[in-house]
Amino acid sequence: MGLMDKAKAALDSDKGERATDTGIDKIEELASKKTGGGHDEQIRKAGEAVDKKLGTN
Protein backbone atom coordinates (compact mmCIF):
# COMPACT_ATOMS: atom_id res chain seq x y z
CA MET A 1 0.00 0.00 0.00
CA GLY A 2 1.47 3.31 -1.10
CA LEU A 3 1.57 6.52 0.88
CA MET A 4 -1.40 8.01 -1.00
CA ASP A 5 -3.46 4.88 -0.34
CA LYS A 6 -2.62 5.09 3.36
CA ALA A 7 -3.57 8.77 3.48
CA LYS A 8 -6.90 8.09 1.73
CA ALA A 9 -7.63 5.20 4.12
CA ALA A 10 -6.89 7.44 7.11
CA LEU A 11 -9.24 10.15 5.83
CA ASP A 12 -11.96 7.58 5.16
CA SER A 13 -11.84 6.22 8.72
CA ASP A 14 -14.23 7.47 11.40
CA LYS A 15 -11.34 9.13 13.21
CA GLY A 16 -10.18 10.82 10.01
CA GLU A 17 -13.68 12.03 9.23
CA ARG A 18 -14.04 13.55 12.70
CA ALA A 19 -10.66 15.25 12.35
CA THR A 20 -11.46 16.78 8.96
CA ASP A 21 -14.92 17.87 10.09
CA THR A 22 -13.41 19.54 13.17
CA GLY A 23 -10.80 21.30 11.04
CA ILE A 24 -13.36 22.54 8.55
CA ASP A 25 -15.59 23.81 11.37
CA LYS A 26 -12.69 25.72 12.95
CA ILE A 27 -11.77 27.31 9.63
CA GLU A 28 -15.39 28.29 9.01
CA GLU A 29 -15.58 29.91 12.46
CA LEU A 30 -12.34 31.82 11.90
CA ALA A 31 -13.47 33.03 8.48
CA SER A 32 -16.81 34.13 9.93
CA LYS A 33 -15.08 36.11 12.67
CA LYS A 34 -12.68 37.72 10.21
CA THR A 35 -15.54 38.80 7.93
CA GLY A 36 -17.82 39.92 10.74
CA GLY A 37 -20.38 37.26 9.85
CA GLY A 38 -21.17 39.00 6.58
CA HIS A 39 -20.34 36.02 4.40
CA ASP A 40 -21.50 33.08 6.49
CA GLU A 41 -23.56 31.49 3.71
CA GLN A 42 -20.62 31.51 1.29
CA ILE A 43 -18.28 30.23 4.02
CA ARG A 44 -20.68 27.38 4.81
CA LYS A 45 -20.94 26.44 1.13
CA ALA A 46 -17.16 26.46 0.79
CA GLY A 47 -16.86 24.21 3.85
CA GLU A 48 -19.38 21.78 2.37
CA ALA A 49 -17.46 21.74 -0.93
CA VAL A 50 -14.20 20.92 0.86
CA ASP A 51 -15.90 18.21 2.91
CA LYS A 52 -17.38 16.70 -0.26
CA LYS A 53 -14.02 16.84 -2.05
CA LEU A 54 -12.37 15.00 0.84
CA GLY A 55 -15.04 12.32 0.56
CA THR A 56 -16.33 12.69 4.10
CA ASN A 57 -19.75 13.59 5.46
PDB file of N, CA, C and O in Angstrom:
ATOM      1  N   MET A   1       0.857  -1.181   0.000  1.00  0.00           N
ATOM      2  CA  MET A   1       0.000   0.000   0.000  1.00  0.00           C
ATOM      3  C   MET A   1       0.895   1.233   0.000  1.00  0.00           C
ATOM      4  O   MET A   1       1.758   1.392   0.862  1.00  0.00           O
ATOM      5  N   GLY A   2       0.672   2.098  -0.980  1.00  0.00           N
ATOM      6  CA  GLY A   2       1.469   3.307  -1.102  1.00  0.00           C
ATOM      7  C   GLY A   2       1.047   4.381  -0.119  1.00  0.00           C
ATOM      8  O   GLY A   2       0.024   4.253   0.554  1.00  0.00           O
ATOM      9  N   LEU A   3       1.826   5.421  -0.040  1.00  0.00           N
ATOM     10  CA  LEU A   3       1.568   6.524   0.879  1.00  0.00           C
ATOM     11  C   LEU A   3       0.215   7.187   0.608  1.00  0.00           C
ATOM     12  O   LEU A   3      -0.517   7.511   1.544  1.00  0.00           O
ATOM     13  N   MET A   4      -0.112   7.386  -0.654  1.00  0.00           N
ATOM     14  CA  MET A   4      -1.402   8.005  -0.996  1.00  0.00           C
ATOM     15  C   MET A   4      -2.565   7.117  -0.583  1.00  0.00           C
ATOM     16  O   MET A   4      -3.587   7.612  -0.109  1.00  0.00           O
ATOM     17  N   ASP A   5      -2.416   5.816  -0.758  1.00  0.00           N
ATOM     18  CA  ASP A   5      -3.461   4.882  -0.338  1.00  0.00           C
ATOM     19  C   ASP A   5      -3.644   4.926   1.169  1.00  0.00           C
ATOM     20  O   ASP A   5      -4.770   4.883   1.665  1.00  0.00           O
ATOM     21  N   LYS A   6      -2.544   5.011   1.892  1.00  0.00           N
ATOM     22  CA  LYS A   6      -2.620   5.092   3.360  1.00  0.00           C
ATOM     23  C   LYS A   6      -3.292   6.390   3.799  1.00  0.00           C
ATOM     24  O   LYS A   6      -4.104   6.391   4.723  1.00  0.00           O
ATOM     25  N   ALA A   7      -2.956   7.481   3.143  1.00  0.00           N
ATOM     26  CA  ALA A   7      -3.567   8.768   3.481  1.00  0.00           C
ATOM     27  C   ALA A   7      -5.070   8.739   3.209  1.00  0.00           C
ATOM     28  O   ALA A   7      -5.856   9.219   4.026  1.00  0.00           O
ATOM     29  N   LYS A   8      -5.470   8.185   2.079  1.00  0.00           N
ATOM     30  CA  LYS A   8      -6.896   8.090   1.735  1.00  0.00           C
ATOM     31  C   LYS A   8      -7.624   7.213   2.741  1.00  0.00           C
ATOM     32  O   LYS A   8      -8.734   7.543   3.159  1.00  0.00           O
ATOM     33  N   ALA A   9      -7.015   6.098   3.135  1.00  0.00           N
ATOM     34  CA  ALA A   9      -7.627   5.200   4.125  1.00  0.00           C
ATOM     35  C   ALA A   9      -7.791   5.909   5.463  1.00  0.00           C
ATOM     36  O   ALA A   9      -8.803   5.732   6.142  1.00  0.00           O
ATOM     37  N   ALA A  10      -6.803   6.709   5.843  1.00  0.00           N
ATOM     38  CA  ALA A  10      -6.888   7.440   7.109  1.00  0.00           C
ATOM     39  C   ALA A  10      -8.016   8.464   7.069  1.00  0.00           C
ATOM     40  O   ALA A  10      -8.749   8.616   8.046  1.00  0.00           O
ATOM     41  N   LEU A  11      -8.161   9.168   5.949  1.00  0.00           N
ATOM     42  CA  LEU A  11      -9.238  10.152   5.825  1.00  0.00           C
ATOM     43  C   LEU A  11     -10.600   9.484   5.813  1.00  0.00           C
ATOM     44  O   LEU A  11     -11.572  10.057   6.306  1.00  0.00           O
ATOM     45  N   ASP A  12     -10.688   8.287   5.260  1.00  0.00           N
ATOM     46  CA  ASP A  12     -11.964   7.582   5.157  1.00  0.00           C
ATOM     47  C   ASP A  12     -12.380   6.916   6.459  1.00  0.00           C
ATOM     48  O   ASP A  12     -13.517   6.459   6.573  1.00  0.00           O
ATOM     49  N   SER A  13     -11.489   6.848   7.443  1.00  0.00           N
ATOM     50  CA  SER A  13     -11.838   6.225   8.717  1.00  0.00           C
ATOM     51  C   SER A  13     -12.727   7.177   9.528  1.00  0.00           C
ATOM     52  O   SER A  13     -12.798   8.372   9.239  1.00  0.00           O
ATOM     53  N   ASP A  14     -13.394   6.637  10.535  1.00  0.00           N
ATOM     54  CA  ASP A  14     -14.231   7.474  11.404  1.00  0.00           C
ATOM     55  C   ASP A  14     -13.395   8.555  12.085  1.00  0.00           C
ATOM     56  O   ASP A  14     -13.816   9.707  12.185  1.00  0.00           O
ATOM     57  N   LYS A  15     -12.213   8.175  12.548  1.00  0.00           N
ATOM     58  CA  LYS A  15     -11.337   9.131  13.214  1.00  0.00           C
ATOM     59  C   LYS A  15     -10.912  10.229  12.239  1.00  0.00           C
ATOM     60  O   LYS A  15     -10.892  11.407  12.597  1.00  0.00           O
ATOM     61  N   GLY A  16     -10.576   9.848  11.025  1.00  0.00           N
ATOM     62  CA  GLY A  16     -10.184  10.822  10.006  1.00  0.00           C
ATOM     63  C   GLY A  16     -11.323  11.751   9.646  1.00  0.00           C
ATOM     64  O   GLY A  16     -11.121  12.951   9.456  1.00  0.00           O
ATOM     65  N   GLU A  17     -12.510  11.202   9.552  1.00  0.00           N
ATOM     66  CA  GLU A  17     -13.680  12.027   9.232  1.00  0.00           C
ATOM     67  C   GLU A  17     -13.935  13.049  10.333  1.00  0.00           C
ATOM     68  O   GLU A  17     -14.210  14.215  10.047  1.00  0.00           O
ATOM     69  N   ARG A  18     -13.845  12.622  11.579  1.00  0.00           N
ATOM     70  CA  ARG A  18     -14.043  13.549  12.701  1.00  0.00           C
ATOM     71  C   ARG A  18     -12.984  14.653  12.677  1.00  0.00           C
ATOM     72  O   ARG A  18     -13.288  15.820  12.923  1.00  0.00           O
ATOM     73  N   ALA A  19     -11.749  14.276  12.380  1.00  0.00           N
ATOM     74  CA  ALA A  19     -10.660  15.254  12.351  1.00  0.00           C
ATOM     75  C   ALA A  19     -10.872  16.279  11.244  1.00  0.00           C
ATOM     76  O   ALA A  19     -10.695  17.476  11.471  1.00  0.00           O
ATOM     77  N   THR A  20     -11.248  15.828  10.049  1.00  0.00           N
ATOM     78  CA  THR A  20     -11.462  16.779   8.957  1.00  0.00           C
ATOM     79  C   THR A  20     -12.677  17.652   9.216  1.00  0.00           C
ATOM     80  O   THR A  20     -12.654  18.846   8.917  1.00  0.00           O
ATOM     81  N   ASP A  21     -13.734  17.076   9.765  1.00  0.00           N
ATOM     82  CA  ASP A  21     -14.922  17.868  10.091  1.00  0.00           C
ATOM     83  C   ASP A  21     -14.590  18.943  11.128  1.00  0.00           C
ATOM     84  O   ASP A  21     -15.035  20.084  11.007  1.00  0.00           O
ATOM     85  N   THR A  22     -13.812  18.578  12.143  1.00  0.00           N
ATOM     86  CA  THR A  22     -13.414  19.539  13.166  1.00  0.00           C
ATOM     87  C   THR A  22     -12.576  20.656  12.558  1.00  0.00           C
ATOM     88  O   THR A  22     -12.779  21.829  12.870  1.00  0.00           O
ATOM     89  N   GLY A  23     -11.640  20.295  11.695  1.00  0.00           N
ATOM     90  CA  GLY A  23     -10.801  21.298  11.044  1.00  0.00           C
ATOM     91  C   GLY A  23     -11.599  22.244  10.179  1.00  0.00           C
ATOM     92  O   GLY A  23     -11.383  23.455  10.210  1.00  0.00           O
ATOM     93  N   ILE A  24     -12.517  21.700   9.410  1.00  0.00           N
ATOM     94  CA  ILE A  24     -13.365  22.540   8.547  1.00  0.00           C
ATOM     95  C   ILE A  24     -14.209  23.473   9.399  1.00  0.00           C
ATOM     96  O   ILE A  24     -14.345  24.653   9.076  1.00  0.00           O
ATOM     97  N   ASP A  25     -14.776  22.963  10.479  1.00  0.00           N
ATOM     98  CA  ASP A  25     -15.590  23.805  11.370  1.00  0.00           C
ATOM     99  C   ASP A  25     -14.771  24.963  11.946  1.00  0.00           C
ATOM    100  O   ASP A  25     -15.245  26.098  12.001  1.00  0.00           O
ATOM    101  N   LYS A  26     -13.546  24.671  12.374  1.00  0.00           N
ATOM    102  CA  LYS A  26     -12.694  25.720  12.945  1.00  0.00           C
ATOM    103  C   LYS A  26     -12.355  26.784  11.910  1.00  0.00           C
ATOM    104  O   LYS A  26     -12.346  27.977  12.214  1.00  0.00           O
ATOM    105  N   ILE A  27     -12.077  26.349  10.694  1.00  0.00           N
ATOM    106  CA  ILE A  27     -11.766  27.306   9.628  1.00  0.00           C
ATOM    107  C   ILE A  27     -12.985  28.158   9.298  1.00  0.00           C
ATOM    108  O   ILE A  27     -12.863  29.363   9.075  1.00  0.00           O
ATOM    109  N   GLU A  28     -14.168  27.531   9.267  1.00  0.00           N
ATOM    110  CA  GLU A  28     -15.394  28.288   9.007  1.00  0.00           C
ATOM    111  C   GLU A  28     -15.619  29.333  10.099  1.00  0.00           C
ATOM    112  O   GLU A  28     -15.984  30.469   9.795  1.00  0.00           O
ATOM    113  N   GLU A  29     -15.408  28.969  11.354  1.00  0.00           N
ATOM    114  CA  GLU A  29     -15.581  29.911  12.464  1.00  0.00           C
ATOM    115  C   GLU A  29     -14.603  31.077  12.349  1.00  0.00           C
ATOM    116  O   GLU A  29     -14.984  32.232  12.537  1.00  0.00           O
ATOM    117  N   LEU A  30     -13.343  30.774  12.041  1.00  0.00           N
ATOM    118  CA  LEU A  30     -12.338  31.822  11.901  1.00  0.00           C
ATOM    119  C   LEU A  30     -12.693  32.767  10.754  1.00  0.00           C
ATOM    120  O   LEU A  30     -12.604  33.986  10.894  1.00  0.00           O
ATOM    121  N   ALA A  31     -13.091  32.198   9.629  1.00  0.00           N
ATOM    122  CA  ALA A  31     -13.466  33.027   8.479  1.00  0.00           C
ATOM    123  C   ALA A  31     -14.669  33.905   8.813  1.00  0.00           C
ATOM    124  O   ALA A  31     -14.720  35.067   8.411  1.00  0.00           O
ATOM    125  N   SER A  32     -15.629  33.357   9.541  1.00  0.00           N
ATOM    126  CA  SER A  32     -16.808  34.127   9.927  1.00  0.00           C
ATOM    127  C   SER A  32     -16.413  35.298  10.826  1.00  0.00           C
ATOM    128  O   SER A  32     -16.902  36.414  10.654  1.00  0.00           O
ATOM    129  N   LYS A  33     -15.533  35.038  11.778  1.00  0.00           N
ATOM    130  CA  LYS A  33     -15.082  36.110  12.674  1.00  0.00           C
ATOM    131  C   LYS A  33     -14.337  37.184  11.899  1.00  0.00           C
ATOM    132  O   LYS A  33     -14.532  38.376  12.135  1.00  0.00           O
ATOM    133  N   LYS A  34     -13.482  36.762  10.972  1.00  0.00           N
ATOM    134  CA  LYS A  34     -12.677  37.725  10.208  1.00  0.00           C
ATOM    135  C   LYS A  34     -13.534  38.575   9.273  1.00  0.00           C
ATOM    136  O   LYS A  34     -13.162  39.703   8.951  1.00  0.00           O
ATOM    137  N   THR A  35     -14.669  38.049   8.838  1.00  0.00           N
ATOM    138  CA  THR A  35     -15.536  38.801   7.929  1.00  0.00           C
ATOM    139  C   THR A  35     -16.713  39.440   8.655  1.00  0.00           C
ATOM    140  O   THR A  35     -17.589  40.033   8.024  1.00  0.00           O
ATOM    141  N   GLY A  36     -16.732  39.321   9.964  1.00  0.00           N
ATOM    142  CA  GLY A  36     -17.817  39.916  10.744  1.00  0.00           C
ATOM    143  C   GLY A  36     -19.159  39.248  10.511  1.00  0.00           C
ATOM    144  O   GLY A  36     -20.202  39.863  10.730  1.00  0.00           O
ATOM    145  N   GLY A  37     -19.145  38.006  10.072  1.00  0.00           N
ATOM    146  CA  GLY A  37     -20.383  37.263   9.852  1.00  0.00           C
ATOM    147  C   GLY A  37     -21.115  37.642   8.581  1.00  0.00           C
ATOM    148  O   GLY A  37     -22.220  37.162   8.326  1.00  0.00           O
ATOM    149  N   GLY A  38     -20.505  38.499   7.786  1.00  0.00           N
ATOM    150  CA  GLY A  38     -21.172  38.996   6.585  1.00  0.00           C
ATOM    151  C   GLY A  38     -21.190  38.027   5.416  1.00  0.00           C
ATOM    152  O   GLY A  38     -21.895  38.253   4.433  1.00  0.00           O
ATOM    153  N   HIS A  39     -20.431  36.962   5.514  1.00  0.00           N
ATOM    154  CA  HIS A  39     -20.337  36.016   4.401  1.00  0.00           C
ATOM    155  C   HIS A  39     -20.553  34.580   4.859  1.00  0.00           C
ATOM    156  O   HIS A  39     -20.013  33.647   4.264  1.00  0.00           O
ATOM    157  N   ASP A  40     -21.329  34.405   5.898  1.00  0.00           N
ATOM    158  CA  ASP A  40     -21.502  33.083   6.490  1.00  0.00           C
ATOM    159  C   ASP A  40     -22.066  32.050   5.521  1.00  0.00           C
ATOM    160  O   ASP A  40     -21.663  30.887   5.565  1.00  0.00           O
ATOM    161  N   GLU A  41     -22.976  32.442   4.661  1.00  0.00           N
ATOM    162  CA  GLU A  41     -23.561  31.489   3.708  1.00  0.00           C
ATOM    163  C   GLU A  41     -22.492  30.990   2.728  1.00  0.00           C
ATOM    164  O   GLU A  41     -22.412  29.795   2.446  1.00  0.00           O
ATOM    165  N   GLN A  42     -21.683  31.904   2.219  1.00  0.00           N
ATOM    166  CA  GLN A  42     -20.620  31.512   1.294  1.00  0.00           C
ATOM    167  C   GLN A  42     -19.572  30.655   2.000  1.00  0.00           C
ATOM    168  O   GLN A  42     -19.062  29.696   1.420  1.00  0.00           O
ATOM    169  N   ILE A  43     -19.253  30.992   3.233  1.00  0.00           N
ATOM    170  CA  ILE A  43     -18.283  30.228   4.018  1.00  0.00           C
ATOM    171  C   ILE A  43     -18.806  28.816   4.253  1.00  0.00           C
ATOM    172  O   ILE A  43     -18.056  27.847   4.134  1.00  0.00           O
ATOM    173  N   ARG A  44     -20.086  28.696   4.586  1.00  0.00           N
ATOM    174  CA  ARG A  44     -20.683  27.383   4.815  1.00  0.00           C
ATOM    175  C   ARG A  44     -20.639  26.542   3.538  1.00  0.00           C
ATOM    176  O   ARG A  44     -20.309  25.356   3.576  1.00  0.00           O
ATOM    177  N   LYS A  45     -20.974  27.168   2.411  1.00  0.00           N
ATOM    178  CA  LYS A  45     -20.943  26.445   1.134  1.00  0.00           C
ATOM    179  C   LYS A  45     -19.524  25.986   0.790  1.00  0.00           C
ATOM    180  O   LYS A  45     -19.328  24.878   0.291  1.00  0.00           O
ATOM    181  N   ALA A  46     -18.549  26.834   1.056  1.00  0.00           N
ATOM    182  CA  ALA A  46     -17.157  26.457   0.790  1.00  0.00           C
ATOM    183  C   ALA A  46     -16.749  25.286   1.679  1.00  0.00           C
ATOM    184  O   ALA A  46     -16.066  24.368   1.223  1.00  0.00           O
ATOM    185  N   GLY A  47     -17.162  25.312   2.942  1.00  0.00           N
ATOM    186  CA  GLY A  47     -16.863  24.212   3.853  1.00  0.00           C
ATOM    187  C   GLY A  47     -17.487  22.907   3.389  1.00  0.00           C
ATOM    188  O   GLY A  47     -16.863  21.850   3.476  1.00  0.00           O
ATOM    189  N   GLU A  48     -18.715  22.980   2.897  1.00  0.00           N
ATOM    190  CA  GLU A  48     -19.378  21.785   2.370  1.00  0.00           C
ATOM    191  C   GLU A  48     -18.656  21.252   1.133  1.00  0.00           C
ATOM    192  O   GLU A  48     -18.532  20.040   0.956  1.00  0.00           O
ATOM    193  N   ALA A  49     -18.180  22.159   0.281  1.00  0.00           N
ATOM    194  CA  ALA A  49     -17.458  21.742  -0.926  1.00  0.00           C
ATOM    195  C   ALA A  49     -16.157  21.034  -0.570  1.00  0.00           C
ATOM    196  O   ALA A  49     -15.803  20.025  -1.179  1.00  0.00           O
ATOM    197  N   VAL A  50     -15.453  21.566   0.414  1.00  0.00           N
ATOM    198  CA  VAL A  50     -14.204  20.924   0.862  1.00  0.00           C
ATOM    199  C   VAL A  50     -14.506  19.561   1.440  1.00  0.00           C
ATOM    200  O   VAL A  50     -13.817  18.587   1.136  1.00  0.00           O
ATOM    201  N   ASP A  51     -15.534  19.481   2.276  1.00  0.00           N
ATOM    202  CA  ASP A  51     -15.903  18.215   2.905  1.00  0.00           C
ATOM    203  C   ASP A  51     -16.263  17.180   1.835  1.00  0.00           C
ATOM    204  O   ASP A  51     -15.873  16.017   1.931  1.00  0.00           O
ATOM    205  N   LYS A  52     -17.003  17.611   0.824  1.00  0.00           N
ATOM    206  CA  LYS A  52     -17.379  16.696  -0.263  1.00  0.00           C
ATOM    207  C   LYS A  52     -16.147  16.251  -1.038  1.00  0.00           C
ATOM    208  O   LYS A  52     -16.035  15.078  -1.394  1.00  0.00           O
ATOM    209  N   LYS A  53     -15.228  17.159  -1.303  1.00  0.00           N
ATOM    210  CA  LYS A  53     -14.017  16.840  -2.052  1.00  0.00           C
ATOM    211  C   LYS A  53     -13.154  15.821  -1.289  1.00  0.00           C
ATOM    212  O   LYS A  53     -12.523  14.955  -1.894  1.00  0.00           O
ATOM    213  N   LEU A  54     -13.136  15.935   0.024  1.00  0.00           N
ATOM    214  CA  LEU A  54     -12.373  15.004   0.841  1.00  0.00           C
ATOM    215  C   LEU A  54     -13.046  13.647   0.927  1.00  0.00           C
ATOM    216  O   LEU A  54     -12.427  12.661   1.327  1.00  0.00           O
ATOM    217  N   GLY A  55     -14.327  13.601   0.545  1.00  0.00           N
ATOM    218  CA  GLY A  55     -15.042  12.323   0.563  1.00  0.00           C
ATOM    219  C   GLY A  55     -15.584  11.952   1.915  1.00  0.00           C
ATOM    220  O   GLY A  55     -15.834  10.777   2.187  1.00  0.00           O
ATOM    221  N   THR A  56     -15.771  12.951   2.781  1.00  0.00           N
ATOM    222  CA  THR A  56     -16.333  12.693   4.100  1.00  0.00           C
ATOM    223  C   THR A  56     -17.691  13.332   4.208  1.00  0.00           C
ATOM    224  O   THR A  56     -18.085  14.112   3.342  1.00  0.00           O
ATOM    225  N   ASN A  57     -18.400  13.015   5.245  1.00  0.00           N
ATOM    226  CA  ASN A  57     -19.749  13.588   5.455  1.00  0.00           C
ATOM    227  C   ASN A  57     -19.742  14.615   6.533  1.00  0.00           C
ATOM    228  O   ASN A  57     -20.783  15.196   6.839  1.00  0.00           O
TER     229      ASN A  57
END
